[in-house]
Each structure stands twice: as C-alpha cells, then as structure tokens.
Amino acid sequence: MRDIVFTRRSGWIPNVIREGGELKLMLAAGADANHEPRMFTFPIGAAHLAVIREDLARHLLLWSAVLPLCDAAGTRGRLDEDAAVALLDPVLLSLPADVDALFQRIGWDRSRLVAHGADIDLLERGQVCAAMRAATEGSNEKRAQEYHANRRRAERGTVLGLLDAEILRYTGQYLHGATVPRRMPDAVDPALLPQVMLVIATAEQACAGMRIGLDPRRGNRATDKRDWDRMATTVDAAVRRAYPELVDDAVRTVSFLMCSEAADRSRSTPVEDDDEAADDHADLGESARKTALSFTDDKGGEKKWLRDGPRSASAEFWEFVGDRSAGDNEVFTIEDEEMGEGIQLHFYADSIARITTAREGEAGSDSEYRVEYSLVDGIGGYRNLVSAFVRGGCAALEQYGPWMSDVAEFELARRRRDAR
C-alpha cells in the first residue's frame, strides 16, 4: 500500500510517500527502454521529511543531487539506494557552507535548479544555497535550456554578445544549433530587431541570384553540396566583412538560413528541363535530338522514354536516378538502341563513359563498341553531359572531354584528380 505523505504543486518535484510503513522519497527520472520516465524510491527519515516540507530550496537541492544516480541506473538498472540515502543528511540537515562544499565534490543536475529560479551567477560561483534563495515551485524549462546552451557554447570558448544572441533567436537556433533555421522576428528583442534585419539584408544581398540545385544521386530531395558550400561561403564572407564583431555561431546561423531557404525553393520547384541547355553549345540540328531512350541501373531497373511523352528525357532520367540511386547502386546508363550509342554514368567515381557502335554484328557475331572515358565535375557536370547527349548524341559530347579510350590512362587521370 502506497500513500502520498507530501507533494508540491509542481508534479515533477519528488514526493514523499509511505510504503509498507516506511517513509520514502519517490521521483520520476531517467527513462526506460520505451523512453518513458522511470520511478525510483529510497527511504528517508522523519527529520528529512520536516525539512522537505518547510524548505523548498533544500528539497530542490536534494532532487538535483539524486538525479545523476537515477541517470546512472540506466533503462533497467537499480538505483544505488545507499548512495541516495547518504545524501540526505549532508543536503538537508547540514549548514549552508557544508552543502556548498558537498556540491563541489558530487555530480548534480544544474538544469533542475536553473529551471526553478536559481541565481545563475551564484550557482556558477559554487554558492548553491544562496543561489536557491529565489527558488520557485514552478519551473521555467526554457530558462534551463538557454542555460544549458550557453554552457555548451562557453565550453567551446564562445560568448554571445547582445546582437549575436538575438540573431540566433531570430533563426530559432539559440537553444539547438542543429535545428533547421527559420525566421522568427517575434522571438527577438524589439529594440534589437532592426539591427538583426540589417544583418539578414546583408546576407540576402550577398546571395541574390544564387541557387542550390538538387542532387538526384543522393535522392529526390537531396541538394547539391557544392552549391550549398558556395552560397554559405559567399554569405559568410559578406556578413563578416560588414559585421566583424559577430561570433562564428551568429554568422553560421545566417548562412544556414540562406542556404536552407534556397534548398527549400529548389525542392518545391518542378524539375527543370535540362535538355535545352545544350542548344547553346552544339549546332547539330533538330534531326540529332533523341526520340527514344532506355534508362537502366546496376540493379536491373529500367525505364523507357519517348519524345512524344509529357516530360523531357533529362527530367525523366534524373527522376529515375533519384528514385533508385543508393550506396550500392551508383552506375546508370542512358542508351539509344536505334542509333547504337549511349552513356554510362559512374557516380562513385565522378566519371562517365560514352559508348558508340564501331561495327555492327553480322551473321550472329557480336557488335564491336568504342568506349571512351572522361572525368566529371560534380552533379552540374553530369547534368550538362546528359542534356547534351539527349540533344545531340555522343557527337555532342566531344567538347566535354578530354575523352580517353585507354583505361590505364583514364585511371591515372582519375587518381591525379582525386589526389588534388
């Protein structure tokens, strides 16, 4: 039989219960295998109950001291009751100076105390009892999160200025740097919002006209890392030039915002027709344009494209790649069976092969093919090659060389490039 003897209005602060005639402190902490809080109990005495009833600060300090023991129990382990009981007299019944000294020697959960109103400056100086004079039963979890975020930054040697902090609040990354940034002007101190917006305007002007394309090699929603890095570098340089006093965290969050918004625009834009891009580079006539193509991959996937369909060959091919590309599926082929030519894209090696029929097979013999290799410069290079092939076949690829028929020569060129 379990009876509640004492509880505070805030449900998470440990309760005192009576179980089997014995007083115990009961608290929810840690997590089980299903990520639900675990319940822990350990025995206390009547003198401890008296302090817990009358002294909120000591109650909270005890909670802070016991939480690391609960965390150490893991998802299924037992609470070290002896260690928990050993904390009762030193935390609840000792003089303030002795409590402060104890907290210099043990592990304790700072965030719980900060959430319940602890004076952060006193807490950092080790004066935990004095820090808890302003303690409240209600908790402010955001205050605790901000404290934790600032401690992480301090460990990296980063101290935020007023403008730095407001820029991070504007992007929603003040608490969690891994959060996808967004625009949150209401989170900013109104007095500093105009300055924040000037920083954002500087970034927007720096990357005006730049875009981040998609990279189907990594899925239908993946973006081109080179485009991303190029935009981030441009924005970083412009913002640092205009605001040299900003810390790295503030500058990075602004460039992250610009890049993530550009990437979102690309994901929400219909797939572009790359086929027309070759028009400016090849004068091969309309008769050279492909009318039927076959797309295949290394896993037996196949897709047919006909010119009278609703979408361009490039759009269909890159969708095929986005749907099927994977770490073990990085070779894709586009073949024009009627013309006896094709290209094979090797994403794992940033290279391409163009294949043409050198001699048709006769009387049951196999045809002979000419295979030439070339290096490719990222997804942009692949897009140019695919669109050029669709417009003019292998002949249209000549300008994208050099093309090497000797495999050893090509491998040497590839290793040299990779070494750079």
C-alpha positions in Angstrom: 0.0 0.0 0.0 1.4 3.4 -1.0 0.2 6.7 0.4 1.3 10.2 -0.5 2.5 12.0 2.6 3.7 15.2 0.9 3.7 16.7 -2.5 4.2 20.1 -4.1 2.1 21.7 -6.8 4.7 21.0 -9.4 4.2 17.4 -10.2 7.9 16.6 -11.1 9.4 17.6 -7.8 9.9 14.4 -5.8 7.1 13.4 -3.5 7.3 11.8 -0.1 5.3 8.6 0.3 4.6 6.0 2.9 5.1 2.4 1.7 4.9 -0.6 4.0 5.0 1.7 7.0 8.3 3.4 5.8 8.8 7.0 4.6 10.3 7.2 1.1 11.2 9.8 -1.4 9.7 9.0 -4.8 10.8 10.6 -8.1 10.4 10.1 -11.8 13.8 10.3 -13.6 15.8 8.8 -16.4 14.0 6.7 -19.0 13.1 3.0 -19.6 13.6 1.1 -22.9 10.4 2.8 -24.2 11.7 6.3 -23.3 9.1 6.7 -20.5 10.3 8.1 -17.2 11.3 5.5 -14.6 10.1 5.7 -11.0 12.6 5.5 -8.2 12.2 5.4 -4.4 14.6 5.3 -1.4 14.0 5.6 2.4 14.1 8.8 4.3 13.6 9.8 8.0 11.1 12.0 9.8 13.7 14.7 10.2 14.3 14.7 6.4 10.5 15.0 5.8 10.3 18.0 8.1 13.0 19.9 6.1 11.4 18.9 2.7 8.0 20.2 3.9 9.4 23.6 5.1 12.4 24.3 2.8 11.8 24.3 -0.9 15.4 25.2 -1.6 16.8 22.1 0.2 14.1 20.0 -1.4 15.2 21.1 -4.8 18.9 20.7 -3.9 18.3 17.1 -2.9 16.5 16.4 -6.2 19.4 17.9 -8.1 21.9 15.7 -6.2 19.9 12.5 -6.7 19.1 12.8 -10.4 22.6 11.7 -11.5 22.2 8.5 -9.5 18.9 7.9 -11.4 20.6 8.5 -14.7 23.3 6.0 -13.8 20.7 3.4 -13.2 20.0 3.4 -17.0 16.9 1.9 -18.5 16.7 -1.2 -16.3 19.4 -0.9 -13.5 18.7 -0.4 -9.8 19.1 2.9 -8.1 22.1 2.9 -5.7 20.0 3.4 -2.6 23.0 3.6 -0.3 24.4 6.5 -2.3 21.0 8.2 -2.3 20.5 7.8 1.4 24.0 9.1 2.1 23.0 12.4 0.5 20.1 13.0 2.9 21.8 14.4 5.9 24.5 16.4 4.1 22.0 18.1 1.8 19.0 18.5 4.1 20.5 18.9 7.6 24.0 20.5 7.1 25.0 24.1 7.3 24.9 26.1 4.1 28.7 26.2 3.8 28.9 22.4 4.2 26.2 22.0 1.5 28.2 24.3 -0.9 31.3 22.2 -0.2 29.4 19.0 -0.9 28.2 20.2 -4.2 31.8 20.9 -5.2 32.5 17.1 -4.7 29.4 15.4 -6.2 27.6 15.3 -9.5 24.4 17.3 -9.6 21.8 18.4 -12.2 22.3 22.2 -12.7 19.4 22.5 -15.1 16.8 21.5 -12.5 18.0 24.3 -10.2 18.1 26.9 -13.0 14.6 25.9 -14.1 13.3 26.5 -10.6 14.8 30.0 -10.4 18.4 29.6 -9.1 20.6 32.7 -9.4 22.9 31.6 -12.2 25.9 33.8 -11.2 25.9 32.5 -7.6 25.4 28.9 -8.9 28.5 29.3 -11.1 30.5 30.5 -8.1 29.5 27.4 -6.1 27.2 29.2 -3.7 24.3 26.8 -4.3 22.4 27.6 -1.1 22.5 31.3 -1.7 21.6 30.7 -5.3 18.4 29.0 -4.2 17.0 31.8 -2.1 14.9 32.8 -5.1 13.7 29.3 -5.8 10.2 28.7 -7.1 7.9 25.7 -7.2 7.1 26.4 -10.8 9.7 25.6 -13.4 10.8 27.6 -16.4 12.2 24.9 -18.8 13.2 27.5 -21.4 15.5 29.2 -18.9 17.1 25.8 -18.2 17.5 25.1 -21.9 19.1 28.5 -22.5 21.5 28.0 -19.6 22.5 24.6 -20.9 23.0 26.0 -24.4 25.2 28.8 -23.1 27.3 26.4 -21.1 27.9 24.3 -24.2 29.0 27.5 -26.0 31.2 28.5 -23.1 32.9 25.1 -23.3 33.8 25.9 -26.9 35.1 29.3 -25.9 32.1 31.2 -27.3 30.5 34.1 -25.5 27.5 35.7 -27.2 27.1 39.5 -27.5 23.6 41.0 -27.5 23.3 41.1 -31.3 24.7 37.5 -31.6 22.0 36.2 -29.2 19.2 38.0 -31.0 20.3 36.7 -34.4 20.3 33.1 -33.0 16.8 33.8 -31.6 15.7 35.1 -34.9 16.7 31.9 -36.7 15.4 29.7 -33.8 18.9 28.3 -33.2 19.6 29.9 -29.8 18.8 26.6 -27.9 19.7 24.0 -30.5 22.3 24.7 -33.2 21.1 21.6 -35.2 17.6 22.9 -35.6 16.7 23.9 -39.1 16.7 27.7 -39.1 13.6 29.7 -39.8 12.6 33.3 -39.5 11.1 34.2 -36.0 11.1 38.0 -35.6 8.7 37.8 -32.7 11.4 36.0 -30.7 13.8 38.9 -30.9 14.0 41.9 -28.5 12.1 44.6 -30.4 14.8 47.1 -29.6 17.4 45.0 -31.5 15.2 43.7 -34.3 16.2 46.5 -36.7 19.9 45.6 -36.3 19.1 41.9 -36.8 17.2 42.7 -40.0 20.2 44.7 -41.3 22.4 41.6 -40.9 19.8 39.4 -42.7 19.5 42.0 -45.5 23.3 41.9 -45.9 23.2 38.1 -46.3 20.3 38.3 -48.8 22.1 40.8 -51.0 25.2 38.7 -51.0 23.5 35.6 -52.3 20.9 37.3 -54.6 20.7 35.3 -57.8 22.5 32.2 -56.4 20.7 28.9 -56.2 21.2 25.5 -54.7 20.3 22.8 -57.2 19.1 19.2 -56.4 21.4 16.3 -56.5 19.4 13.2 -57.5 22.4 11.0 -56.8 21.5 11.2 -53.1 17.7 11.0 -53.5 14.9 13.1 -54.9 15.1 15.8 -52.2 18.9 16.0 -51.7 20.7 19.2 -52.7 24.0 19.9 -54.4 26.6 20.1 -51.7 28.9 22.3 -53.9 26.1 24.8 -54.4 25.4 24.8 -50.7 29.1 25.4 -49.8 29.4 28.1 -52.4 26.4 30.0 -51.1 27.5 29.6 -47.5 31.0 30.8 -48.2 29.6 33.9 -50.0 27.2 34.8 -47.2 29.8 34.2 -44.5 32.3 36.5 -46.2 29.8 39.3 -46.7 28.4 39.2 -43.2 31.9 39.0 -41.6 33.0 41.9 -43.7 30.0 44.1 -42.7 29.9 42.9 -39.0 33.3 41.7 -37.9 32.2 41.8 -34.2 29.8 38.9 -34.7 30.8 35.5 -33.3 31.0 32.4 -35.6 27.7 31.0 -34.2 25.8 34.1 -35.4 27.4 34.2 -38.8 26.9 30.5 -39.4 23.2 30.6 -38.5 22.6 33.4 -41.0 24.3 31.5 -43.8 22.5 28.3 -42.8 19.2 30.2 -43.0 20.0 31.5 -46.5 21.1 28.0 -47.7 18.2 26.1 -46.2 15.7 28.6 -47.8 17.4 28.3 -51.2 17.3 24.5 -50.9 13.6 24.5 -50.0 12.9 26.6 -53.1 14.6 24.0 -55.3 12.7 21.2 -53.7 9.4 22.9 -54.3 10.2 23.9 -57.9 9.2 21.5 -60.7 12.1 19.6 -62.2 13.8 21.8 -64.8 14.2 20.9 -68.5 17.9 20.5 -68.9 17.7 19.4 -72.5 17.6 22.9 -73.8 20.9 23.7 -72.0 22.9 22.0 -74.8 21.4 24.3 -77.5 23.9 27.0 -76.8 26.8 24.6 -77.1 26.0 22.4 -80.0 24.7 23.1 -83.5 23.7 19.6 -84.5 20.3 20.2 -86.0 16.9 19.0 -84.9 17.5 15.6 -86.5 20.1 14.8 -83.9 17.6 15.1 -81.0 16.8 11.8 -79.3 13.4 10.3 -79.9 13.5 7.2 -77.7 15.9 6.3 -74.9 16.3 3.5 -72.3 17.4 4.2 -68.8 19.0 1.4 -66.7 20.9 1.0 -63.4 23.1 -1.6 -61.8 20.2 -3.3 -60.0 18.2 -4.3 -63.0 16.0 -1.2 -63.0 14.8 0.0 -66.4 12.7 2.9 -67.7 11.7 3.8 -71.3 11.4 7.4 -72.5 9.7 8.5 -75.7 9.9 12.0 -77.2 6.2 12.4 -77.6 5.7 12.0 -73.8 4.8 14.8 -71.4 8.3 15.3 -69.9 11.8 15.8 -71.2 14.3 13.0 -71.3 16.5 14.7 -68.7 13.6 15.2 -66.3 12.6 11.5 -66.6 16.2 10.3 -66.3 17.0 12.3 -63.1 13.8 11.2 -61.5 14.8 7.6 -62.3 18.2 8.3 -60.6 16.6 10.0 -57.6 14.2 7.0 -57.1 16.9 4.3 -57.4 20.3 5.7 -56.6 21.9 4.2 -53.4 25.3 3.4 -52.0 25.3 0.0 -53.8 23.6 1.4 -57.0 25.8 4.1 -58.5 26.0 3.2 -62.2 23.3 4.5 -64.5 23.1 4.1 -68.3 21.2 6.0 -71.0 21.0 4.1 -74.3 19.7 4.9 -77.7 19.3 1.5 -79.2 18.3 2.7 -82.6 21.5 4.8 -83.0 23.6 2.2 -81.2 25.1 4.7 -78.7 24.8 5.5 -75.1 26.5 6.9 -71.9 27.2 5.3 -68.6 27.4 7.5 -65.5 29.7 6.3 -62.7 28.6 8.3 -59.7 31.0 6.5 -57.3 34.0 7.8 -59.4 32.7 11.1 -60.8 33.3 9.8 -64.3 31.4 8.9 -67.4 31.8 6.6 -70.4 30.4 7.2 -73.9 29.8 4.2 -75.9 29.4 4.0 -79.7 28.9 1.1 -82.1 32.2 0.7 -84.1 30.9 -2.2 -86.2 27.5 -3.9 -86.4 27.5 -7.6 -85.7 27.0 -9.8 -88.8 25.9 -13.5 -89.1 25.3 -13.9 -85.4 28.6 -12.2 -84.3 28.6 -9.6 -81.6 28.8 -5.9 -82.4 32.0 -4.1 -81.6 31.9 -0.9 -79.4 34.1 2.0 -78.9 34.2 3.1 -75.2 35.8 6.4 -74.1 36.0 7.8 -70.6 36.0 11.3 -69.1 36.1 12.9 -65.7 33.0 14.7 -64.5 32.9 17.8 -62.2 30.0 17.2 -59.8 26.3 17.0 -60.5 26.4 20.1 -62.6 28.8 18.4 -65.0 26.6 15.3 -65.1 23.6 17.5 -66.0 25.4 19.1 -68.8 26.5 15.8 -70.2 23.1 14.2 -70.0 21.3 17.2 -71.7 24.0 17.3 -74.4 23.6 13.6 -75.1 19.8 14.0 -75.3 20.1 16.8 -77.8 22.9 15.5 -80.0 24.1 12.0 -79.0 27.7 11.1 -78.4 28.9 13.5 -81.0 27.6 16.4 -78.9 29.9 15.3 -76.0 33.1 16.0 -77.8 33.5 19.5 -76.2 33.2 18.0 -72.7 36.5 15.9 -73.0 39.2 15.0 -73.0 37.9 11.5 -73.8 40.3 8.6 -73.1 39.9 5.2 -74.7 42.9 3.7 -72.8 41.6 2.5 -69.4 45.0 2.8 -67.7 45.4 6.4 -68.9 42.0 7.2 -67.6 42.6 5.6 -64.2 45.8 7.6 -63.8 44.0 10.8 -64.6 41.3 10.0 -62.1 43.8 9.3 -59.3 45.6 12.5 -60.1 42.3 14.4 -59.8 41.4 12.7 -56.5 44.8 13.4 -55.1 44.2 17.1 -55.6 
